[in-house]
Amino acid sequence: MNKFSKYFDHTCLKPYATREDIAKLCEEAKKYDFMMVAINSTQTKLCKELLKETDIHVGAAISFPLGQTTIETKVFETKDAIANGADEIDYVINITELKEKNYDYIKEEMTQIVDVCRKHNVISKVIFENCYLTDEEKIKLCEIALEVKPDFIKTSTGFGTGGATVEDVKLMKSIVKDTVKVKAAGGIRDLDTCLKMIEAGAERIGTSSAIKITEAYNNK
């Protein structure tokens, strides 16, 4: 990825975001040529309309931010978002099932959602929410991802008790290597932190500070 701005999923996932907020998000994405706008799935159709005739993707967050819905619900929401124009899907895993070591469930959930995305040529991202996980659990998720092969695994929602860390990005990248890409998200608010995530192996950055970071990069 040569252009710095294309690292960014420009994010507005606030539960109180208005149509005006979403329109502003899309205008900013066009101005700075970001890779994607990351929004709650209900805003997918609006963003698709606002970003028509651009190459900027619309990314819908699925079962966000808790991940505590059934596989069937997540699959339905994924299909609905794609029908409304989503180019990318970021879904939250069922952390309870991971904690219970129900790895078959986690693999089945990932497989079903990734299969829907593949069928429609849509990029899939699996949100781990690392702040709640042990290193053992993070490693297990990476190993499952190596089998299922989503496009990305992602550190965080940004709504948990902690966001992306360089250590987590390095750990995830060390396991999936180049088979699956890593997205860092949550708490990335300045250029220095962003560059450290990229150096650690992140190929996509989710942040609501993309403009600030890009302008800092351009003014270096």
C-alpha positions in Angstrom: 0.0 0.0 0.0 1.8 3.1 -1.2 -0.5 5.9 -0.3 -0.5 6.7 3.4 -4.2 7.7 3.5 -5.2 4.3 2.2 -4.2 2.7 5.6 -7.3 4.3 7.2 -10.8 3.2 7.9 -12.3 6.6 8.8 -14.5 5.8 11.7 -17.8 7.1 13.2 -19.5 4.4 15.3 -21.1 6.6 17.9 -24.6 5.4 18.7 -25.9 9.0 18.5 -24.3 9.8 15.1 -26.8 11.8 12.9 -27.2 11.8 9.2 -25.2 15.1 9.2 -22.4 13.3 11.0 -22.3 10.5 8.5 -22.4 12.9 5.6 -19.5 14.8 7.1 -17.6 11.5 7.5 -18.1 10.6 3.9 -17.0 14.1 2.7 -13.9 13.8 4.8 -13.2 10.4 3.4 -13.4 11.8 -0.1 -11.3 14.8 0.7 -8.5 12.7 2.2 -8.9 9.6 0.0 -9.2 7.2 2.9 -9.7 3.5 2.3 -13.0 3.0 4.0 -15.7 4.6 6.2 -16.4 2.4 9.2 -20.0 2.8 10.4 -22.8 0.9 12.1 -24.6 -1.3 9.6 -27.8 0.8 9.7 -26.0 3.6 7.9 -24.7 1.4 5.1 -27.1 2.4 2.4 -26.7 6.1 3.2 -22.9 5.9 3.0 -23.0 3.9 -0.3 -25.1 6.6 -1.8 -22.8 9.4 -0.5 -19.7 7.6 -1.8 -21.0 6.5 -5.2 -18.5 7.1 -8.0 -15.6 6.9 -5.6 -13.3 3.9 -4.8 -13.9 4.5 -1.0 -15.3 1.4 0.6 -18.3 1.2 3.0 -17.5 -0.9 6.0 -20.3 -2.2 8.2 -19.8 -3.2 11.8 -21.7 -6.4 12.7 -22.9 -7.5 16.2 -21.1 -4.3 17.4 -19.6 -3.8 19.9 -20.3 -6.8 22.1 -20.5 -9.7 19.7 -23.2 -11.3 21.8 -25.6 -12.4 19.2 -26.1 -15.8 17.6 -24.3 -17.0 14.5 -27.6 -16.8 12.6 -28.1 -13.2 13.6 -24.6 -12.2 12.6 -25.0 -13.9 9.3 -28.3 -12.2 8.6 -26.9 -8.8 9.6 -23.9 -9.5 7.3 -26.2 -10.4 4.4 -28.3 -7.3 5.0 -25.4 -5.0 5.1 -24.0 -6.4 1.9 -27.4 -6.0 0.3 -27.4 -2.4 1.3 -24.0 -1.9 -0.3 -21.3 -2.9 2.2 -17.9 -3.5 0.7 -16.3 -4.7 3.9 -17.6 -6.4 7.0 -16.1 -6.1 10.5 -17.8 -8.5 12.9 -17.2 -9.1 16.6 -16.5 -12.6 17.8 -18.6 -14.3 20.5 -16.1 -13.7 23.4 -18.2 -15.9 25.8 -17.8 -18.9 23.6 -14.1 -18.3 23.3 -13.8 -18.1 27.1 -15.6 -21.4 27.3 -13.0 -22.8 24.9 -15.8 -23.7 22.5 -13.4 -23.3 19.5 -15.7 -25.2 17.1 -18.3 -22.6 17.7 -15.8 -19.8 17.0 -14.6 -21.5 13.9 -18.1 -22.1 12.6 -19.1 -18.5 13.3 -16.0 -17.2 11.4 -16.5 -19.7 8.5 -20.2 -18.8 8.0 -19.5 -15.0 7.9 -16.4 -15.2 5.8 -18.1 -17.5 3.3 -20.9 -15.0 2.9 -18.3 -12.2 2.3 -16.4 -14.3 -0.2 -19.5 -15.2 -2.1 -20.2 -11.5 -2.6 -16.6 -10.4 -3.1 -16.7 -8.4 0.2 -13.7 -8.0 2.5 -14.0 -9.8 5.9 -12.5 -8.6 9.2 -12.7 -10.5 12.5 -12.7 -8.3 15.6 -11.0 -10.1 18.6 -11.4 -7.4 21.3 -8.0 -8.2 22.8 -8.5 -6.2 26.0 -10.7 -9.1 27.3 -8.4 -11.9 26.1 -5.4 -13.8 27.4 -2.4 -14.3 25.0 -3.4 -17.9 24.8 -6.9 -16.9 23.6 -5.4 -14.4 21.1 -3.1 -17.1 19.7 -6.0 -19.6 19.4 -8.1 -17.1 17.5 -5.1 -16.5 15.1 -4.8 -20.2 14.6 -8.5 -20.5 13.7 -8.1 -17.5 11.4 -5.3 -19.3 9.6 -7.7 -22.2 8.9 -10.7 -20.0 7.8 -8.7 -17.2 6.1 -10.7 -14.1 6.6 -9.1 -11.1 4.9 -8.2 -9.4 8.2 -8.0 -10.0 12.0 -8.6 -6.9 14.1 -7.4 -6.0 17.5 -10.4 -4.1 19.0 -13.7 -2.4 18.6 -12.5 0.8 20.3 -15.4 0.4 22.8 -13.8 -2.0 25.2 -11.6 -1.3 28.2 -8.5 -1.0 25.9 -7.6 -0.6 22.3 -4.8 -1.7 20.0 -1.3 -2.3 21.4 1.9 -2.8 19.5 2.5 -6.0 21.4 -0.8 -7.4 20.2 -0.2 -6.5 16.6 3.2 -8.1 16.7 1.7 -11.3 18.3 -1.1 -11.5 15.8 1.2 -10.9 12.8 3.8 -13.4 14.1 1.2 -16.2 13.8 -0.8 -15.3 10.7 2.2 -13.8 8.9 1.1 -13.0 5.3 -1.8 -15.4 5.1 -4.2 -13.0 6.9 -3.7 -9.2 7.3 -3.9 -7.4 10.6 -6.0 -4.3 11.4 -5.2 -2.2 14.4 -8.0 -0.2 15.9 -8.9 1.5 19.2 -7.0 4.3 20.8 -4.8 5.2 17.8 -4.9 9.0 18.0 -1.5 10.3 16.9 1.0 9.8 14.1 3.7 8.2 16.3 1.3 5.5 17.6 0.0 4.9 14.1 3.5 4.4 12.6 4.4 2.0 15.4 1.3 -0.1 14.6 2.2 -0.1 10.9 5.9 -1.0 11.7 4.6 -3.9 13.9 2.6 -5.3 10.9 -0.7 -3.6 10.7 -1.9 -3.1 7.2 -5.1 -1.2 8.1 -5.8 1.4 10.8 -9.2 2.0 12.3 -9.4 5.4 13.9 -11.6 8.5 14.3 -8.4 10.5 14.2 -7.5 9.7 10.6 -7.5 13.4 9.5 -5.3 14.5 12.4 -2.8 11.7 11.7 -2.8 12.2 7.9 -2.2 15.9 8.3 0.7 15.3 10.7 2.2 12.8 8.3 1.8 15.2 5.3 3.4 18.0 7.3 6.5 16.0 8.5 
